[in-house]
Amino acid sequence: MRMNIDQLNDDCLCIILEYLTLPDQIAMARSSLRYEELLAEIVWRKPRYREVSISDDMLAPLNKEDYIYFFKLTSTYMEKLYIWNVHDKAFDSYLGRHLMRPELAFYLCLNLNNLRELCVTDNYMNNSMIQNVTKSCPHLHSLSVSSAYITGMFMVGLHNLQTLVARECSIEAEHLAELLAQLQLTTLDLTSNRYNLEQTILEAPAAGLLRLQRLGISDAQDCGFRIAEQLPQLKELVVSYHGVMAQDLHDMLDTTRQLVESSDTKFPKRLQSIMCNVVDVEVALEQITGLETRCPRESPKFCEILKIIYKCK
């Protein structure tokens, strides 16, 4: 007895569709409205499709038209989306004549109503695209971006944002002050930012810093002592420096030692570990805070990149 596949009930069809490759699933979805609804409403709502990276192997076989079709149907169910270097993936020649993938703006204008986490690592990301994100991702909890064209403008429109990672950006003081005043951030990473933002953080209203547990910042004064002292609720503080000369390190360690000795706070007791990529500096900081008995050399080495991580109680 022969049976037409269209005579099967929805449950049986979904089981069959799940065994198909993604290109075949899309071909089936294009063949009839019923298959499109079954795939979009049931199959593509499964966990593996709710967390998507544009570098995922499952997307590689798709041509541009099917790729766009898939994203338009599934974007409303996505909870996490990771976008990496779109420009490199969009073109298959240095002249850019053959588009293989949509440009960055395509993703940020999708209906991402359920998205909770968005990571965009692309030098072409800019403020206007952040504005699009505020409209398309109203429930976003975590945003990670990396672009010199991002100044922090429009980010305050992400009312549910709890985690902001903006490495190698150009976040400006006025926009950061607005973010700290209006959002309840728990994680803030501003390492390698174009501008020094330490003072802006220190001057922020206490209410805006109340939930902040993890902070990353570059070029903080005195090895991050002032930040650690004034933000006692922090569980992790990352302070990074680039191209610090040996004499500058030596002077900064001396100043930090004096501040710790004259401080009435429990700063030394809050530190569980101090890690960096220059052994002499690590030993000196541990000695300053009472965690280490080794003696560093009289003058620390020059370092291209210095990263200090404070793990607090």
C-alpha positions as CSV (number, residue, x, y, z in Angstrom):
1,M,0.0,0.0,0.0
2,R,1.4,3.3,-1.0
3,M,1.0,6.4,1.0
4,N,1.7,10.0,-0.1
5,I,4.0,11.8,2.3
6,D,1.5,14.6,2.5
7,Q,-0.9,12.1,4.1
8,L,1.3,11.8,7.2
9,N,0.3,13.7,10.3
10,D,2.5,16.6,11.5
11,D,4.3,14.7,14.2
12,C,5.5,12.0,11.6
13,L,6.5,14.7,9.1
14,C,8.6,16.6,11.7
15,I,10.5,13.4,12.6
16,I,11.3,12.9,8.9
17,L,12.2,16.5,8.4
18,E,14.7,16.4,11.3
19,Y,16.7,13.7,9.5
20,L,17.3,16.0,6.5
21,T,20.3,18.3,6.0
22,L,19.6,22.0,6.4
23,P,19.7,22.6,2.6
24,D,17.2,19.8,2.1
25,Q,15.0,21.2,4.9
26,I,15.0,24.5,3.2
27,A,14.1,22.9,-0.1
28,M,11.1,21.2,1.6
29,A,10.1,24.5,3.3
30,R,10.1,26.2,-0.1
31,S,7.9,23.5,-1.7
32,S,4.8,24.2,0.4
33,L,3.4,26.4,3.1
34,R,2.7,23.3,5.3
35,Y,6.4,22.3,5.3
36,E,7.5,25.8,5.9
37,E,5.2,26.1,8.9
38,L,6.3,22.7,10.3
39,L,10.0,23.6,10.0
40,A,9.7,27.1,11.2
41,E,7.3,26.5,14.0
42,I,8.6,23.1,15.3
43,V,11.9,21.8,13.9
44,W,13.8,25.1,13.8
45,R,12.6,26.0,17.3
46,K,14.8,23.2,18.8
47,P,17.7,24.2,21.0
48,R,20.4,23.8,18.3
49,Y,18.7,26.6,16.2
50,R,18.2,28.9,19.1
51,E,21.9,29.5,19.5
52,V,23.4,30.4,16.1
53,S,26.8,31.5,14.9
54,I,27.2,32.7,11.3
55,S,30.4,30.5,11.2
56,D,28.4,27.4,12.1
57,D,29.2,24.5,9.8
58,M,25.6,23.7,9.2
59,L,25.2,27.1,7.3
60,A,28.2,26.6,5.1
61,P,26.4,24.6,2.3
62,L,23.7,27.3,1.9
63,N,23.7,29.7,-1.0
64,K,22.9,33.3,-0.2
65,E,19.2,33.1,-1.0
66,D,18.6,30.0,1.2
67,Y,20.8,31.6,3.9
68,I,18.7,34.7,4.0
69,Y,15.5,32.6,3.9
70,F,16.6,30.5,6.9
71,F,17.5,33.6,9.0
72,K,14.3,35.4,8.2
73,L,12.2,32.3,9.3
74,T,14.2,31.5,12.4
75,S,15.4,34.8,13.8
76,T,12.3,35.4,15.9
77,Y,13.2,32.2,17.9
78,M,16.9,32.8,18.3
79,E,18.1,33.4,21.9
80,K,21.9,33.8,21.1
81,L,23.5,35.1,18.0
82,Y,27.2,35.3,17.3
83,I,28.4,37.4,14.3
84,W,32.1,37.3,13.3
85,N,33.8,39.4,10.6
86,V,30.9,39.6,8.2
87,H,32.8,41.6,5.6
88,D,35.3,38.7,5.2
89,K,32.5,36.2,4.7
90,A,30.3,38.4,2.4
91,F,32.8,38.7,-0.4
92,D,34.7,35.9,-2.2
93,S,37.1,38.3,-4.0
94,Y,39.1,41.3,-3.0
95,L,37.1,43.4,-5.4
96,G,33.9,42.4,-3.6
97,R,32.0,41.7,-6.8
98,H,30.5,38.4,-5.7
99,L,28.3,38.6,-2.6
100,M,28.3,35.2,-0.8
101,R,26.6,36.4,2.4
102,P,24.4,39.4,3.4
103,E,26.2,42.4,4.9
104,L,26.1,43.2,8.6
105,A,23.1,45.4,8.5
106,F,20.9,42.4,7.4
107,Y,21.3,40.6,10.7
108,L,20.7,43.7,12.9
109,C,17.4,44.5,11.1
110,L,15.9,41.0,11.7
111,N,13.1,40.3,14.1
112,L,15.2,39.2,17.1
113,N,12.4,39.7,19.6
114,N,13.6,36.8,21.8
115,L,17.3,37.3,21.6
116,R,19.0,37.4,24.9
117,E,22.7,37.5,23.9
118,L,24.3,39.2,20.9
119,C,28.0,39.1,20.0
120,V,29.3,41.2,17.0
121,T,33.0,41.2,16.3
122,D,33.2,43.3,13.2
123,N,35.1,46.6,12.5
124,Y,32.2,47.9,10.4
125,M,29.8,48.0,13.4
126,N,28.7,51.5,14.2
127,N,26.3,53.6,16.3
128,S,23.5,53.5,13.8
129,M,23.6,49.7,13.9
130,I,23.4,49.9,17.7
131,Q,20.3,51.9,17.3
132,N,18.9,49.1,15.1
133,V,19.7,46.6,17.8
134,T,17.7,48.6,20.4
135,K,14.7,48.2,18.1
136,S,15.1,44.6,17.0
137,C,16.4,43.2,20.3
138,P,14.1,44.6,23.0
139,H,14.9,41.9,25.5
140,L,18.7,41.7,25.1
141,H,20.6,40.9,28.3
142,S,24.1,40.6,27.0
143,L,25.8,42.7,24.2
144,S,29.4,42.1,23.1
145,V,30.9,44.4,20.4
146,S,34.3,45.4,19.1
147,S,34.6,48.4,16.8
148,A,36.3,51.7,16.8
149,Y,33.1,53.3,15.5
150,I,31.1,52.6,18.6
151,T,30.9,55.4,21.1
152,G,28.2,54.1,23.4
153,M,25.5,56.2,21.7
154,F,22.0,54.6,21.8
155,M,23.1,51.8,24.1
156,V,21.0,53.2,26.9
157,G,17.9,52.1,24.8
158,L,18.7,48.5,25.7
159,H,16.7,48.7,29.0
160,N,17.3,45.0,30.0
161,L,21.0,45.0,29.4
162,Q,23.1,43.4,32.2
163,T,26.3,42.6,30.4
164,L,28.2,45.0,28.2
165,V,31.5,43.9,26.6
166,A,32.9,46.7,24.5
167,R,36.6,45.9,23.9
168,E,38.6,48.0,21.5
169,C,35.8,50.5,21.1
170,S,35.6,54.3,21.5
171,I,33.1,54.6,24.3
172,E,32.8,58.2,25.4
173,A,32.5,59.4,28.9
174,E,29.1,61.1,28.5
175,H,27.6,57.9,27.1
176,L,29.1,55.7,29.7
177,A,27.8,58.0,32.5
178,E,24.4,57.7,31.0
179,L,24.6,53.9,30.9
180,L,25.8,53.6,34.5
181,A,23.0,56.0,35.6
182,Q,20.1,54.3,33.8
183,L,21.0,50.6,33.4
184,Q,21.7,47.9,36.1
185,L,24.9,46.4,34.6
186,T,26.5,43.4,36.4
187,T,29.4,43.0,33.9
188,L,31.2,45.8,32.1
189,D,34.3,45.3,30.0
190,L,35.9,48.4,28.5
191,T,39.4,47.1,28.0
192,S,41.5,48.7,25.2
193,N,39.0,51.6,24.9
194,R,40.1,54.6,23.0
195,Y,39.4,56.9,26.0
196,N,40.3,56.5,29.6
197,L,37.1,56.0,31.5
198,E,38.3,55.4,35.1
199,Q,37.2,58.7,36.4
200,T,33.7,58.4,34.8
201,I,33.2,55.1,36.6
202,L,34.4,56.5,39.9
203,E,32.0,59.5,39.7
204,A,29.0,57.4,38.7
205,P,26.0,57.3,41.0
206,A,26.3,54.6,43.6
207,A,22.9,53.1,42.5
208,G,24.4,52.5,39.0
209,L,27.3,50.6,40.4
210,L,25.4,48.6,42.9
211,R,25.0,45.4,40.8
212,L,28.4,45.7,39.1
213,Q,30.3,42.4,39.8
214,R,32.8,42.2,37.0
215,L,34.7,45.2,35.5
216,G,37.4,45.4,32.8
217,I,39.3,48.6,32.2
218,S,42.5,49.8,30.7
219,D,45.1,52.2,32.0
220,A,43.7,52.6,35.5
221,Q,45.8,54.5,37.9
222,D,47.9,52.7,40.5
223,C,47.3,49.2,39.3
224,G,43.5,49.6,39.7
225,F,43.7,50.3,43.5
226,R,41.3,53.2,43.4
227,I,38.7,51.2,41.5
228,A,39.0,48.2,43.8
229,E,38.8,50.4,46.9
230,Q,35.7,52.3,45.8
231,L,33.8,49.4,44.4
232,P,33.8,46.8,47.2
233,Q,31.0,44.8,45.6
234,L,33.2,43.7,42.7
235,K,34.1,40.0,42.4
236,E,36.5,40.4,39.5
237,L,38.5,43.4,38.3
238,V,40.7,43.2,35.2
239,V,43.1,46.1,34.5
240,S,45.1,46.1,31.3
241,Y,48.0,48.3,30.1
242,H,49.7,48.4,26.7
243,G,53.4,49.3,26.2
244,V,54.2,50.2,29.8
245,M,57.9,51.0,30.3
246,A,59.9,49.5,33.2
247,Q,60.3,52.8,35.0
248,D,56.6,53.7,34.7
249,L,55.8,50.2,36.2
250,H,58.2,50.8,39.0
251,D,56.7,54.2,39.8
252,M,53.2,52.9,39.7
253,L,54.0,50.0,42.0
254,D,55.6,52.4,44.5
255,T,52.5,54.6,44.5
256,T,50.2,51.6,44.9
257,R,52.3,50.4,47.8
258,Q,51.9,53.7,49.6
259,L,48.2,53.9,49.0
260,V,47.7,50.4,50.4
261,E,49.7,51.2,53.5
262,S,47.8,54.4,54.2
263,S,44.3,53.0,53.4
264,D,41.8,52.2,56.1
265,T,39.9,49.8,53.8
266,K,40.2,46.0,53.7
267,F,41.6,46.1,50.2
268,P,44.4,43.6,50.7
269,K,42.1,41.1,52.3
270,R,39.7,41.2,49.3
271,L,42.2,39.9,46.9
272,Q,42.3,36.2,46.3
273,S,44.8,36.1,43.5
274,I,46.7,38.5,41.2
275,M,47.7,37.4,37.7
276,C,49.6,39.2,35.0
277,N,52.0,38.3,32.2
278,V,55.1,39.9,33.9
279,V,56.3,37.8,36.9
280,D,58.1,40.8,38.6
281,V,54.9,42.8,38.6
282,E,52.8,39.9,39.9
283,V,55.2,39.2,42.7
284,A,55.3,42.9,43.6
285,L,51.5,43.3,43.7
286,E,51.2,40.1,45.8
287,Q,53.8,41.4,48.2
288,I,52.0,44.8,48.5
289,T,48.7,43.1,49.3
290,G,50.2,40.6,51.7
291,L,49.7,37.5,49.6
292,E,53.3,36.8,48.7
293,T,56.7,36.7,50.5
294,R,58.9,36.5,47.4
295,C,60.8,39.6,46.4
296,P,60.6,41.0,42.9
297,R,63.6,42.5,41.2
298,E,64.4,46.1,41.8
299,S,63.1,47.1,38.5
300,P,60.3,45.2,36.7
301,K,60.7,44.3,33.0
302,F,59.2,46.3,30.2
303,C,56.0,44.7,29.0
304,E,54.1,45.1,25.7
305,I,50.8,44.1,27.4
306,L,50.2,44.0,31.1
307,K,47.0,42.4,32.3
308,I,46.2,42.3,36.0
309,I,43.3,40.3,37.3
310,Y,42.0,40.7,40.8
311,K,39.8,37.9,42.1
312,C,37.9,39.2,45.1
313,K,35.9,37.5,47.8
